[in-house]
Amino acid sequence: MPRLDFQLDRSHIELNQLLKLAGVCDSGGAGKALVAAGKVRVDGAVERRKTCKIRADQVVVAGDAEIHVQAEDSP
């Protein structure tokens, strides 16, 4: 499973936007569809809220991608 490190430049990002900006989906709408289908996990639990707030230190798994969200100043 490929690991993607996403640098968060604000306090949070909506889940569907994270999927788009990390390159997992082509659009926010595609990200919403993926979440609605129950194919996205946040910190190990299935997440069905399309605009769930994702913060630094959370891990999102969608398909074969594992996105590690980091604060912008993290190494």
MIMIGU-434293 format. One record per residue: residue number from 0; x, y, z of N, C-alpha, C in turn. Coordinates in nm, 4 decimals. Each point is the difference from the previous one (the first is absolute). Layout:
<recs>
    i      n_px      n_py      n_pz     ca_px     ca_py     ca_pz      c_px      c_py      c_pz
  NUM         X         Y         Z         X         Y         Z         X         Y         Z
...
</recs>
This chain:
<recs>
    i      n_px      n_py      n_pz     ca_px     ca_py     ca_pz      c_px      c_py      c_pz
    0    0.0840   -0.1168    0.0000   -0.0840    0.1168    0.0000    0.0891    0.1239    0.0000
    1   -0.0149    0.0865   -0.1016    0.0840    0.1193   -0.0046   -0.0360    0.0984    0.1112
    2    0.1032    0.0571    0.0600   -0.0189    0.0995    0.1059    0.0156    0.1383   -0.0618
    3   -0.0969    0.0852    0.0269    0.0043    0.1377   -0.0448    0.0061    0.0893    0.1232
    4    0.0948    0.0912    0.0036    0.0082    0.0967    0.1091   -0.0615    0.1297   -0.0484
    5   -0.1026    0.0455    0.0684   -0.0702    0.1234   -0.0373    0.0293    0.1067    0.1039
    6    0.0557    0.1119   -0.0442    0.0330    0.1119    0.0888   -0.1223    0.0914    0.0127
    7   -0.0538    0.0090    0.1189   -0.1183    0.0803    0.0276    0.0422    0.1423    0.0344
    8   -0.0493    0.0983   -0.0748    0.0408    0.1394    0.0206   -0.1050    0.0823    0.0746
    9   -0.0950   -0.0686    0.0629   -0.1071    0.0657    0.0777   -0.0422   -0.0939    0.1119
   10   -0.1010    0.0344    0.0754   -0.0388   -0.0836    0.1146   -0.0635   -0.1319   -0.0414
   11   -0.0693   -0.0021   -0.1145   -0.0646   -0.1230   -0.0476   -0.0277    0.0091   -0.1497
   12   -0.0385   -0.1130   -0.0569   -0.0427   -0.0059   -0.1398   -0.1155   -0.0980   -0.0075
   13   -0.0967    0.0278   -0.0863   -0.1129   -0.0912   -0.0162    0.0482   -0.1265   -0.0693
   14   -0.0561   -0.1122    0.0399    0.0438   -0.1297   -0.0496   -0.0034   -0.0086   -0.1514
   15   -0.1096    0.0421   -0.0635   -0.0088   -0.0098   -0.1460    0.1070    0.0844   -0.0691
   16    0.0340    0.1152    0.0585    0.1044    0.0850   -0.0578    0.1386   -0.0610    0.0194
   17    0.0216   -0.0642    0.1137    0.1267   -0.0678    0.0234    0.0222   -0.1084   -0.1057
   18   -0.1026   -0.0778   -0.0269    0.0120   -0.1070   -0.0996    0.0367    0.0568   -0.1371
   19   -0.0588    0.1145   -0.0332    0.0311    0.0649   -0.1281    0.1433    0.0544   -0.0008
   20    0.0372    0.0759    0.1029    0.1319    0.0631    0.0025    0.1140   -0.1007    0.0148
   21   -0.0269   -0.1136    0.0620    0.1018   -0.1044    0.0136    0.0133   -0.0831   -0.1277
   22   -0.0904    0.0220   -0.0955    0.0077   -0.0710   -0.1275   -0.0685   -0.1351   -0.0016
   23   -0.0787   -0.0299    0.1035   -0.0713   -0.1281    0.0047   -0.1200    0.0038   -0.0946
   24   -0.0628    0.1182   -0.0140   -0.1155    0.0196   -0.0871    0.0263    0.1177   -0.0931
   25   -0.0732    0.0023   -0.1109    0.0158    0.1094   -0.0966   -0.0724    0.1275    0.0423
   26   -0.1027   -0.0144    0.0853   -0.0788    0.1168    0.0397   -0.0562   -0.0198    0.1397
   27   -0.0488    0.1103    0.0573   -0.0653   -0.0092    0.1298   -0.1251   -0.0861   -0.0074
   28   -0.0703    0.0065   -0.1131   -0.1199   -0.0823   -0.0192    0.0328   -0.1480   -0.0013
   29    0.1106   -0.0356   -0.0624    0.0434   -0.1400   -0.0014    0.0380   -0.0435    0.1407
   30    0.0590    0.0912    0.0771    0.0338   -0.0290    0.1391   -0.1252   -0.0238    0.0822
   31   -0.1040    0.0819   -0.0223   -0.1271   -0.0179    0.0710   -0.0608   -0.1365   -0.0316
   32    0.0073   -0.0416   -0.1266   -0.0554   -0.1295   -0.0395    0.0759   -0.1146    0.0667
   33    0.1301    0.0123    0.0087    0.0824   -0.1030    0.0640   -0.0353   -0.0124    0.1482
   34   -0.0189    0.1138    0.0663   -0.0368   -0.0001    0.1413   -0.1400   -0.0594    0.0169
   35   -0.0941    0.0417   -0.0845   -0.1381   -0.0491    0.0092   -0.0080   -0.1515   -0.0193
   36    0.0920   -0.0552   -0.0783    0.0025   -0.1440   -0.0246    0.0630   -0.0774    0.1157
   37    0.0478    0.0707    0.1022    0.0598   -0.0660    0.1156    0.1396   -0.0526   -0.0252
   38    0.0706    0.0599   -0.0958    0.1330   -0.0476   -0.0378    0.1139    0.0833    0.0563
   39   -0.0313    0.0832    0.1004    0.1028    0.0848    0.0604    0.0007   -0.0236    0.1511
   40    0.1206   -0.0156    0.0543    0.0160   -0.0170    0.1442    0.0835    0.1157    0.0539
   41   -0.0403    0.0483    0.1170    0.0752    0.1039    0.0692    0.0402   -0.0578    0.1348
   42    0.1290   -0.0079    0.0238    0.0525   -0.0591    0.1237   -0.0584   -0.1393    0.0256
   43   -0.0163   -0.0775   -0.1077   -0.0440   -0.1385    0.0116   -0.1493   -0.0234   -0.0052
   44   -0.0818    0.1040    0.0092   -0.1454   -0.0153    0.0000   -0.0589    0.0526   -0.1313
   45   -0.0999   -0.0692   -0.0528   -0.0669    0.0460   -0.1221   -0.0625    0.1363    0.0286
   46    0.0233    0.0937   -0.0901   -0.0528    0.1364    0.0147   -0.0973    0.0261   -0.1138
   47   -0.1235    0.0351    0.0321   -0.1019    0.0264   -0.1019   -0.0379    0.1477   -0.0104
   48    0.0611    0.0854    0.0822   -0.0263    0.1448   -0.0094    0.0957    0.0574   -0.1039
   49   -0.0540    0.0433   -0.1108    0.0817    0.0464   -0.1125    0.0850    0.1218    0.0350
   50   -0.0514    0.0849    0.0868    0.0731    0.1221    0.0343    0.0555   -0.0062    0.1426
   51    0.0248   -0.1193    0.0474    0.0618   -0.0204    0.1314    0.1294    0.0812    0.0063
   52    0.0243    0.0663    0.1126    0.1217    0.0802    0.0154    0.1175   -0.0913    0.0334
   53    0.0998    0.0019   -0.0854    0.1218   -0.0780    0.0209    0.1079    0.0949    0.0506
   54    0.0650   -0.0414    0.1070    0.1021    0.0835    0.0643    0.1362   -0.0690   -0.0035
   55    0.1021    0.0726    0.0375    0.1363   -0.0552    0.0032    0.0034   -0.1246    0.0881
   56    0.0857   -0.0931   -0.0372    0.0244   -0.1262    0.0709   -0.1074   -0.1052   -0.0243
   57   -0.0937    0.0254   -0.0908   -0.0983   -0.1029   -0.0330    0.0485   -0.0762   -0.1229
   58   -0.0480   -0.1243   -0.0131    0.0354   -0.0847   -0.1140   -0.1288   -0.0368   -0.0733
   59   -0.0003    0.0256   -0.1297   -0.1152   -0.0289   -0.0846    0.0403   -0.1075   -0.1000
   60   -0.0803   -0.1052   -0.0098    0.0248   -0.1071   -0.0970   -0.1145   -0.0004   -0.0997
   61    0.0352    0.0103   -0.1277   -0.0988   -0.0023   -0.1081    0.0577   -0.0837   -0.1124
   62   -0.0692   -0.1079   -0.0323    0.0518   -0.0897   -0.1028    0.1325   -0.0571    0.0453
   63    0.1015    0.0146   -0.0824    0.1324   -0.0530    0.0365    0.0938    0.1083    0.0526
   64   -0.0549    0.1194    0.0273    0.0826    0.1114    0.0482   -0.0200    0.0223    0.1494
   65    0.1106    0.0262    0.0690   -0.0038    0.0329    0.1427    0.0545    0.1414    0.0130
   66   -0.0868    0.0937    0.0404    0.0366    0.1414    0.0085    0.0287    0.0354    0.1459
   67    0.1211    0.0447    0.0275    0.0386    0.0441    0.1341   -0.0027    0.1526   -0.0012
   68   -0.0905    0.0553    0.0774   -0.0171    0.1464    0.0052    0.0941    0.0554    0.1064
   69    0.0795    0.0961   -0.0404    0.0997    0.0594    0.0905   -0.0154    0.1501    0.0037
   70    0.0289    0.0583    0.1148    0.0035    0.1452    0.0099    0.1112    0.0503   -0.0900
   71   -0.0164    0.1150   -0.0562    0.0975    0.0531   -0.0968    0.1413    0.0094    0.0554
   72    0.0130    0.0208    0.1300    0.1337    0.0132    0.0578    0.0583   -0.1330    0.0482
   73   -0.0715   -0.1121   -0.0237    0.0528   -0.1327    0.0391    0.1058   -0.0457   -0.0980
   74    0.0949   -0.0828    0.0438    0.1045   -0.0483   -0.0904   -0.0554   -0.0975   -0.1017
</recs>
